Amino acid sequence: MIRQTTTLLVGAACAGWSAWLALVVYVPPDQLWSRLLFLGLGLLALAATGTLVAWVFGSRRRTTEGGEPEVVRAAFLGIGFAVAATVSLWLQAERMLSPVHLIVLFGSYWLINLLLWSGRTSR
């Protein structure tokens, strides 16, 4: 199970980064869907890479105290960071990114992960 999941995550990460790189190299930025594709493929690449890193490092510890797989909780770190980074890139593309927006984005990312990691009840 671990080998198949790792292979799938490596394939998704490589496909996401390859598609993103091809978009950056071959598609002019003034095309209609280029910004949407840039952000979507970047989200895919970052989320797959973050989940892969969490899977590799989290697979050493199989379960938490409550019996929940450690990898499932750790994967939210990579996916949450990918969403926060993509929203930041979108705000920067719209010329609306400010330090207050960054504090709110990454502060909410930190708060959600804090609640995710500490909000469980032991069984």
N, C-alpha and C positions, 0 to 999 in steps of 0.2 A: 504494500500500500504506500509506504513512504517513497519507494523508488518511482512508482508511477506518478505520484503527486509532484515529486520534485521534477521529473521529466516534463510534466505538463506545465508547471510554473516556469521552468527555463524556456520552454517553447513559447509561452505567452509573452514573457519578457523580451525574448529575442525578436519575436514578430512585432511587438509594439514599438521597440526601439528602431527596428529596420523600417517599418512603415513611416514612423515619425521622421527619420533621417531622409527617406526618399521624398517625403512631402517637403521638407525644408530645402532639399537640393533641387528638385524638379518643378515644383509648383510656384509660380510667381505670387507674391503676397497680395496683389490686387485682384486675384480671382475671388469669385463670390463666396465660396465655401472654405477658403483656405484657413481663415482664422478659427472657424468651428472645428475643422479637421485637425488643425494644429493642437488645439486644446484637448480635443477628444482623444487623439492618439497619445498625447503627452500624459493624460490621465491614465490611459491603459498601460503605458510603459512604466510610469511611476508606481501605480498600484500593483502591477505584477512583480516588479522588482522589490518593492517593499514587502509584499507577501512572501516572496521567495526568501528574502533575508530572514524574516520572522519565522518561516517554516524551517529553515536550516538550523537556526540557533534555538528555536523553540522545540524542535523534535528531540533534543537531548533529554528534556524533562517531559515525560509522557502526559501526566495529568496533574492538576492542582489538588488542593485539599478536598474540594467538593466533588471531585471526579470529572470535572470539565477538562477537555483537552487543552493543554497550555497553548498549543499552536493556534487554536481558534481565537483565543483572546489576543495573542501576540500579533496576529495578522491584521487586527484593527489598527495597530500603530502605523503600519505601512500604508494602508488604504486611507486612513484619516489624514496622514501627512500629504498623500497624493491629492486628495480633495482640497485641502487648504492651499497647497502650492498652485493647483490649477486655478482656483478662484483668485489667488493673488496675481497670477499671470493675466487672467481676464481683466481684472481691475486695472492693471498696468497698461494693458492694450487699450482700454477705454480712457486712459489718462485720469483715472479716479483713485488711484492707490495713494494712500497717505500713511504716515506712521500710525495714526489712530486705527485705520483699517487693519494694518498688520498686527497691532496689539490685540484687536478684537478677534481676528481670525485665529492666530496662534494661541491666544489666551483661551478661546473656546475649545480649540483642539486639545490643549493641555487639560482643561477642566473635564471634558468628556472622557478623556483617557484616564484621568484620576478617578472619576466616578466608575468607569468600567473596571478598573483594577481593584478598587477598594469597596465597591458597592455590593459585593457578593456576601452571602451568608454562608457560614461553614455548616456542613451537614454532619 
